[in-house]
Amino acid sequence: MSAPLPNVTGLLQSTVEDVASRFGAPHTDSTSGADRWIAYQGTAWSLRIRARPLAPDRPFRVRSWTMTFDDGLETFAAACEAVGLAVRDAPEAVAVRGGAAEDAMLRCALPDVGNDRVYSLTASRTLGRIRSMTAFDEPPDWMSEAGA
């Protein structure tokens, strides 16, 4: 990737106003049900944001985001670094059914910046390259399944 990618650190729970002041005017901005979908498009990447109010009559807040890399990145660590994420733990790899041996879904806890909340981060590895990353504003539920 030659052009810098958007830094998504601290994006979860931001208001859509904060997102606009941070990234500028979006490529698209639409609503579907209770969700607002905001998309940014760059050279060889896209960022799709889902926002929803935490309660009626409250501001829309980022509940999840997905960063897609057109050419992919070599490693999970490189993808995290490219978008400004500091992930402490190595991701857990889950094989993709019917995929090649190097295809996997990689997932790990994503600590929130400046407080003790923990979110979920999932990446898609296809043909050995990280093609996308998605963060959710909820704790990693698979960790509780494994007894963590």
Contacts in CASP RR format, 6 or more apart in sequence:
PFRMAT RR
TARGET T0000
AUTHOR 0000-0000-0000
METHOD contacts of the structure
MODEL  1
MSAPLPNVTGLLQSTVEDVASRFGAPHTDSTSGADRWIAYQGTAWSLRIR
ARPLAPDRPFRVRSWTMTFDDGLETFAAACEAVGLAVRDAPEAVAVRGGA
AEDAMLRCALPDVGNDRVYSLTASRTLGRIRSMTAFDEPPDWMSEAGA
1 44 0 8 1.000
1 45 0 8 1.000
1 69 0 8 1.000
1 71 0 8 1.000
1 73 0 8 1.000
1 82 0 8 1.000
2 43 0 8 1.000
2 44 0 8 1.000
3 42 0 8 1.000
3 43 0 8 1.000
3 44 0 8 1.000
5 45 0 8 1.000
5 67 0 8 1.000
5 69 0 8 1.000
5 82 0 8 1.000
5 83 0 8 1.000
6 23 0 8 1.000
6 40 0 8 1.000
6 45 0 8 1.000
6 47 0 8 1.000
6 67 0 8 1.000
6 83 0 8 1.000
7 83 0 8 1.000
7 84 0 8 1.000
8 47 0 8 1.000
8 65 0 8 1.000
8 67 0 8 1.000
8 83 0 8 1.000
8 84 0 8 1.000
8 85 0 8 1.000
8 135 0 8 1.000
9 83 0 8 1.000
9 84 0 8 1.000
9 85 0 8 1.000
9 86 0 8 1.000
9 113 0 8 1.000
10 112 0 8 1.000
10 113 0 8 1.000
11 19 0 8 1.000
11 49 0 8 1.000
11 62 0 8 1.000
11 65 0 8 1.000
11 135 0 8 1.000
12 62 0 8 1.000
12 63 0 8 1.000
12 64 0 8 1.000
12 65 0 8 1.000
12 110 0 8 1.000
12 112 0 8 1.000
12 119 0 8 1.000
12 135 0 8 1.000
12 136 0 8 1.000
12 137 0 8 1.000
13 61 0 8 1.000
13 62 0 8 1.000
13 112 0 8 1.000
13 137 0 8 1.000
14 22 0 8 1.000
14 61 0 8 1.000
14 62 0 8 1.000
15 59 0 8 1.000
15 60 0 8 1.000
15 61 0 8 1.000
15 62 0 8 1.000
16 36 0 8 1.000
16 38 0 8 1.000
16 51 0 8 1.000
16 59 0 8 1.000
16 60 0 8 1.000
16 61 0 8 1.000
16 62 0 8 1.000
17 59 0 8 1.000
19 26 0 8 1.000
19 38 0 8 1.000
19 49 0 8 1.000
19 51 0 8 1.000
19 62 0 8 1.000
20 26 0 8 1.000
23 40 0 8 1.000
23 47 0 8 1.000
26 38 0 8 1.000
26 39 0 8 1.000
26 40 0 8 1.000
27 39 0 8 1.000
27 40 0 8 1.000
27 41 0 8 1.000
27 46 0 8 1.000
28 37 0 8 1.000
28 38 0 8 1.000
28 39 0 8 1.000
29 36 0 8 1.000
29 37 0 8 1.000
29 38 0 8 1.000
29 39 0 8 1.000
30 36 0 8 1.000
30 37 0 8 1.000
31 37 0 8 1.000
34 52 0 8 1.000
34 53 0 8 1.000
35 50 0 8 1.000
35 51 0 8 1.000
35 52 0 8 1.000
35 63 0 8 1.000
36 50 0 8 1.000
36 51 0 8 1.000
36 52 0 8 1.000
36 60 0 8 1.000
37 48 0 8 1.000
37 49 0 8 1.000
37 50 0 8 1.000
37 51 0 8 1.000
38 48 0 8 1.000
38 49 0 8 1.000
38 51 0 8 1.000
39 46 0 8 1.000
39 47 0 8 1.000
39 48 0 8 1.000
39 49 0 8 1.000
40 46 0 8 1.000
40 47 0 8 1.000
40 49 0 8 1.000
41 47 0 8 1.000
44 69 0 8 1.000
44 70 0 8 1.000
44 71 0 8 1.000
45 67 0 8 1.000
45 68 0 8 1.000
45 69 0 8 1.000
45 70 0 8 1.000
46 67 0 8 1.000
46 68 0 8 1.000
46 70 0 8 1.000
47 65 0 8 1.000
47 66 0 8 1.000
47 67 0 8 1.000
47 68 0 8 1.000
48 65 0 8 1.000
48 66 0 8 1.000
48 68 0 8 1.000
49 62 0 8 1.000
49 64 0 8 1.000
49 65 0 8 1.000
50 62 0 8 1.000
50 63 0 8 1.000
50 64 0 8 1.000
50 65 0 8 1.000
51 60 0 8 1.000
51 61 0 8 1.000
51 62 0 8 1.000
51 63 0 8 1.000
52 60 0 8 1.000
52 61 0 8 1.000
52 63 0 8 1.000
53 59 0 8 1.000
53 60 0 8 1.000
53 61 0 8 1.000
54 61 0 8 1.000
61 137 0 8 1.000
62 137 0 8 1.000
63 136 0 8 1.000
63 137 0 8 1.000
64 134 0 8 1.000
64 135 0 8 1.000
64 136 0 8 1.000
64 137 0 8 1.000
65 134 0 8 1.000
65 135 0 8 1.000
66 132 0 8 1.000
66 133 0 8 1.000
66 134 0 8 1.000
67 83 0 8 1.000
67 132 0 8 1.000
67 133 0 8 1.000
67 134 0 8 1.000
68 131 0 8 1.000
68 132 0 8 1.000
69 79 0 8 1.000
69 82 0 8 1.000
69 129 0 8 1.000
69 130 0 8 1.000
69 131 0 8 1.000
69 132 0 8 1.000
71 129 0 8 1.000
72 79 0 8 1.000
72 129 0 8 1.000
72 130 0 8 1.000
72 131 0 8 1.000
73 79 0 8 1.000
73 82 0 8 1.000
73 129 0 8 1.000
73 130 0 8 1.000
74 129 0 8 1.000
74 130 0 8 1.000
75 130 0 8 1.000
76 91 0 8 1.000
76 106 0 8 1.000
76 123 0 8 1.000
76 125 0 8 1.000
76 130 0 8 1.000
77 87 0 8 1.000
78 130 0 8 1.000
79 123 0 8 1.000
79 130 0 8 1.000
79 133 0 8 1.000
80 86 0 8 1.000
80 87 0 8 1.000
80 133 0 8 1.000
83 133 0 8 1.000
85 110 0 8 1.000
85 121 0 8 1.000
85 133 0 8 1.000
87 108 0 8 1.000
87 109 0 8 1.000
87 110 0 8 1.000
87 121 0 8 1.000
88 109 0 8 1.000
88 111 0 8 1.000
89 108 0 8 1.000
89 109 0 8 1.000
90 108 0 8 1.000
91 106 0 8 1.000
91 107 0 8 1.000
91 108 0 8 1.000
91 121 0 8 1.000
91 123 0 8 1.000
92 106 0 8 1.000
92 107 0 8 1.000
92 108 0 8 1.000
92 142 0 8 1.000
93 104 0 8 1.000
93 105 0 8 1.000
93 106 0 8 1.000
93 125 0 8 1.000
94 104 0 8 1.000
94 105 0 8 1.000
94 106 0 8 1.000
94 107 0 8 1.000
95 103 0 8 1.000
95 104 0 8 1.000
96 103 0 8 1.000
96 104 0 8 1.000
96 105 0 8 1.000
96 126 0 8 1.000
100 127 0 8 1.000
100 128 0 8 1.000
102 125 0 8 1.000
102 127 0 8 1.000
102 128 0 8 1.000
103 125 0 8 1.000
103 126 0 8 1.000
103 127 0 8 1.000
103 128 0 8 1.000
104 125 0 8 1.000
105 122 0 8 1.000
105 123 0 8 1.000
105 124 0 8 1.000
105 125 0 8 1.000
106 122 0 8 1.000
106 123 0 8 1.000
106 124 0 8 1.000
106 125 0 8 1.000
106 130 0 8 1.000
107 120 0 8 1.000
107 121 0 8 1.000
107 122 0 8 1.000
107 123 0 8 1.000
107 140 0 8 1.000
107 142 0 8 1.000
108 121 0 8 1.000
108 140 0 8 1.000
109 118 0 8 1.000
109 119 0 8 1.000
109 120 0 8 1.000
109 121 0 8 1.000
109 139 0 8 1.000
109 140 0 8 1.000
109 143 0 8 1.000
110 118 0 8 1.000
110 119 0 8 1.000
110 120 0 8 1.000
110 121 0 8 1.000
110 135 0 8 1.000
111 117 0 8 1.000
111 118 0 8 1.000
111 119 0 8 1.000
112 118 0 8 1.000
112 119 0 8 1.000
118 139 0 8 1.000
118 140 0 8 1.000
119 135 0 8 1.000
119 136 0 8 1.000
119 137 0 8 1.000
119 138 0 8 1.000
119 139 0 8 1.000
119 140 0 8 1.000
120 135 0 8 1.000
120 136 0 8 1.000
120 138 0 8 1.000
120 139 0 8 1.000
120 140 0 8 1.000
120 141 0 8 1.000
121 133 0 8 1.000
121 134 0 8 1.000
121 135 0 8 1.000
122 133 0 8 1.000
122 134 0 8 1.000
122 135 0 8 1.000
122 136 0 8 1.000
123 130 0 8 1.000
123 132 0 8 1.000
123 133 0 8 1.000
123 134 0 8 1.000
124 130 0 8 1.000
124 131 0 8 1.000
124 132 0 8 1.000
124 133 0 8 1.000
125 131 0 8 1.000
END
